[in-house]
Structures are given as C-alpha cells and as structure tokens.
Amino acid sequence: MIVSPAFAGKRYAVLGLARSGMATVDTLLASGAEVTAWDRREGPRDELAGRATIADPLVVDLVGFDGVVLSPGVPLNSHPIAERARAAGVPLIGDIELFAQARADLPPHKLVGITGTNGKSTTTALVHHLLEQAGKLARMGGNIGLPILAQEPLPSDGTYVLELSSYQIDLTFSLRCDAAALTNITPDHLDRYDGFAAYAASKARLIAMQDERQFAVFGCQDAATTSVQRAEVVRRPQGRAICANYVGWQPDQADWPSLQGPHNLQNAAIGAAIAMELGLTREQVLAGLASFRGLPHRMERLGEFNGVLFINDSKATNPASTAPALAAFLPNPGKRVHWICGGLPKGDDLDECSPNFGNIAAAYTIGEAGPRFTEILEPHMYVEKCEMLATAVTRAMAASRRGDVILFSPACASFDQFRDYESRGDAFRALVAELTGAAETEHGVFTAKSAA
C-alpha cells in the first residue's frame, strides 16, 4: 500500500468502507494516523474492530479532526455529513486527495489524470497499456481497478494513471497532474449537481488544479469541453492545452480492432497525445493501439460466430454513451446492426442516438424502458418487444445474417433487472456463449467450431 508521514499523528474520520474506504483506512493506520471509521454495513465495521475507532461521524464530535474522508458514493448535495463537517471546520476529502498529499514522499514519478462523462475508462486503460507495451512502469487506479492507495508505490520514473469521476474530483483539491485529459462533458449525474453547468465545472476542476506549464488534452467534440479548452489556451503558454483532433498524425483506425467507431478514434487520439507527452514514439503508440484489447463491457468484442459479430457494450448506461456505438457500424452495404436496448431509463428520449438510426437493421427492447423505447423507435426501424435479455439475444441471433452485428448497448441503467452494468454484461456474455456453443476465454468468447 501507499503510506506517508504526512498523515502521522493526524485524526481522520472515514465514511464508507467499500474498496477505496478500506484502502484509505489501511493507509492512514499504517502511516500513523488515528482513524474513526463507519459504514452502514456491519461486515466492514467488524473487520476493522480493534484497529480503528468504530463510530458514526454523524454522531461523534468532529472538531479537531484533520479530515472526513468520504466514499465517492456519498452525495455531497444531500448527505448530512457535508453540513456537519462544514460546521466543525473539517475538510471533506477523498482517497485521491490523500494520494495527492502523499506524492511528495513517493519516488519521483509522473501522474496522468483522465476524466469526462464518457470514454474515460477506455482512455485510462489505453494510456496504461501504451506505457506498459513500451516498457514503462505504470500503475492504473482511481475509478478503475484497485484503489490507488492499496497499490504498491512505483519505483523512480514510473507513471500513475488515474481515471477520475466528478465525485472523486469534488473531494480532491491538490492533485496536480503532469498530463490530464477531459474527454467530453454531456449531461449525467444531475441528481448530484445544481444543473449541468455545476456538473461541467466539477469535471473542469481536474484541469484547473494543474500548473499552467503542465499538459492537458481535450476531446473538443462538444461545446462544454471546447469552452474549457479555450480558457486553458489563454492560461497556458506554448500549446500546453490541445484538442485531441490535432495530435499531428493520421493513423489507420482499421488496424485497431478494439478501438472502432468515432468515439474510440477520439479516445485513441487523447491516449496517443498523452503517451507522446510522456516520451513514447509514434511507432510505440501505433503498436500499442493495435494490441489494445479494450475493457469488459465497453464495446467489448465477444467474438464472431457464423459471420455475426457480438459486441458487449453494457457500460452504455445513457443515450450519449450508446450513440457512438451505433455510429461504429455503418451499412455494408445494407443496415447491419441488431441493437438490444433498454433497462432503467435515465431520461425520456433517445435524441442523442437518433442520428445513427440509419445504421440499425432492427431493435430489440428490454426492461422498464422497453415500451417507451419501442414507441420512439418504431417509426424509424423494425422493433421486437422482448422485455427480457435472453429473449432479445435469441431473436437477434435468429434474424442476423453474415456480416451483421449484434450490439448490446442498453442506453439505460441496469437496476431494473440487474445489480449493476457488470452483471448485466456478464449475463449477455453467458447468453452468447450458451447460444453459440462457445467457450469463454480470458479475452472474450471464442470457439473453433462456430467462429468465423
């Protein structure tokens, strides 16, 4: 784990004991801090009994504490801990802020921070992959993989690559990334913010924390992101705030099987810009883009069976996330996308997907959103009302032909039928394996018998 003398002798309250919370407690205790910890679940509390003080920070006197460390899932706009900490004069921070404070005691390193509404996970994993494929030492964490505090510190000249959600940025104040990226800003999580402008400002804070000499790259495909980039151009001399569109080289996206579609072209451009800022050559970047396998549930290629390609895009929990997936598969020569969509809707329309309706051969609607999505889509395409995922997969397979794509990109949250988007994607993968007779492997679903 990462430890630091910066925390020695200090007092912290930790609220929320999931993975990042437990890692936070471990780091603080190992660093010589006094910790009061709480979670509404008994299991984590029992696990820490005898190591930390088990008490609810809503009950104890917070005066004199050096910080209240919150899980990113604790809503600052509605949870009473926010007002209670403010009244006691105690800062609300997260594990990323603790990492930022510990950096001075780590061996010399570089830090990359990546945020945005969509694409940040893929871009983070891509930057990590590019560095490792080029023989560089790198650690990946934040909103992806293991909590960063739970990982072993890098030796000298390594690079930490962090995916950062707006919730994490809200609890971070001294993180100055050597290279940072803002992929895009589209409406999301508005239940946690006072409108879209406040949400956009939260994302922009990652960039604002940087020194004006540090590097930032932006996916300048939306007005909010472009506005942040233009402001940073004024603040930073010598081209240190660039649009990903202008990385200065023209790659062949067809060579990158796990980075298809216009959204992934932007992700690749952002990743390439960061990698070259960190010293990689163009040749190293291109080799890494070709070997990148992507992330589970994010445009994940499960395999090709009898000429039909199966894509698991379960992470697409809103229409803005699904739109690029629909755009990735153009008619060839006819419409070839069999789109499985639906779940717990985050809105009442599919307007962001509509420019790509011309790519869809048929839609298969499921979940709570099914009736509304059917109503929206029927004027534009053939629609099968399926309700359940298994029904949708079965019908899509029966209708698809060689060269077609079965795309599971729900444009909805999962909570009507599944625990989370991971379990939803796992269910889709299992259905594909069962219905094709495939065997699952580490990198997807393949079978010599039926794979094209």
Steps between C-alpha positions, in 0.01 A plus 500: 500500500599867480594656835621847588635684804267784394221321687690409816342625822188632323135406556267396221144378476433260212137461385434214260702179522483349154827433315632856496384562857675192634815591308482849649477364854793264439716783364417740781558244775828385345605865475446562871164677487208456739190379314131501580321283243135432415284318251131417521593136438613294799756290310756773430455641850571159651808463278651819642407437864810533717693690233293817471237678706161385370262794521264690273643844410144633512507429872857571617640849555698581185675807638875441488493239224735562208255370241186301432583254223188415303419223258427656158155348528402731787295783343642835611180683405272300729692302762503667846873433542573792268337761723630334817861508377467861385363601840802338667744662258623163372574445129312235304754306295537171315766237452631679189572810709691282748702361209570856386625589848718186510669565164788702648613192692488265199793436264511749209216422261255637245126525553227478236139587583211430262138607540191554286144377483574222252818333382711559810530132595607393152744791469649431842548132422643593161761739643600237755529241222704729274749565780536136596534385137782751461679351801409778744400442863139601562218460752131548421240597760245754615157417361634185333673192632647491849486810723822691447583505872483119509770462234873474549684826433684518170878524495659808352385615156169314504163645400170490689198507268175593674144495372310766696124542530342833583420361844869434564602840365249666735700356791843589359682832534875461451537249215724656236529261208801512273259411219122516515213430264137608477331267251155665487224647713141398442207504747532228764469463878290815513335374819830584671545849353314828474460471124727415208727802550591383850572149373722638222684718750572193710664324205698813410654516848741219412648729234483811719712331769790467256791739477483709183818329376347153519341321206128458433316343207130532422244319288370815335179347364252673732446861600568457871836327450602745228422789734733360766773442242480855367529642851806285563665615175494851646650380829771272360786612274656306215213269407462315828120468462414325174202344327540129435399559139835664437756249624693541175478151346247308297463139621308214339224409745427177317819360653357526853226236541406610854489871419232525234254787452540878509496511880791258518689701240477790744602275792797379298602855407486608865696194612758553228547866591561412865733213413712718273506772765650235730770417247364214289574498128239493227599142420456390862158664513379338179617157617317549830179610330504186287555268800249666735219259590258746657305466822220263598152639429630796293464415132640159595536266202374163620573328176370433151272203450376383159604841373307698763696726736385524864575822693448541875457871576316459831685799646291727274257613769366808319418594139816712468707190571308285253506749210869441412448124506219530247722722286782247496332255259395660174286318240709254296318518262171476693410578860669241720460597869262296714471727802396365841403795719308585814517475876434768761475824300689815598278717282200490271663515156768355274578827324877453525473163327267615221771618253613136478160335456589445134755236603248280681341196335279426801463592867415265786362684804527371857437609857306786648591728209376247246152644430627858470797401283267298277277804457801717407662252264210343307461795258866454399571125500368152564463439876457179699351548851694249710494612865769248603862493383496129414203551269672791329823309438313197365291708259796709385698186423209355301472818292868580441699398195868475414656845525248623759575625852305415815561801721397500866516870586210567738500885524357442849602417853483134598315513830158386379626145433870485600720599792729713285624536144771238561250229593285605204796467264600169655148371438522604134839331465366181657198502266725541197719212616199276562315579179806475274655200676810711565754466775598808695864601515688772683453741211146427389294220352650282229442155363676324217176321407285807428735799481529653154 
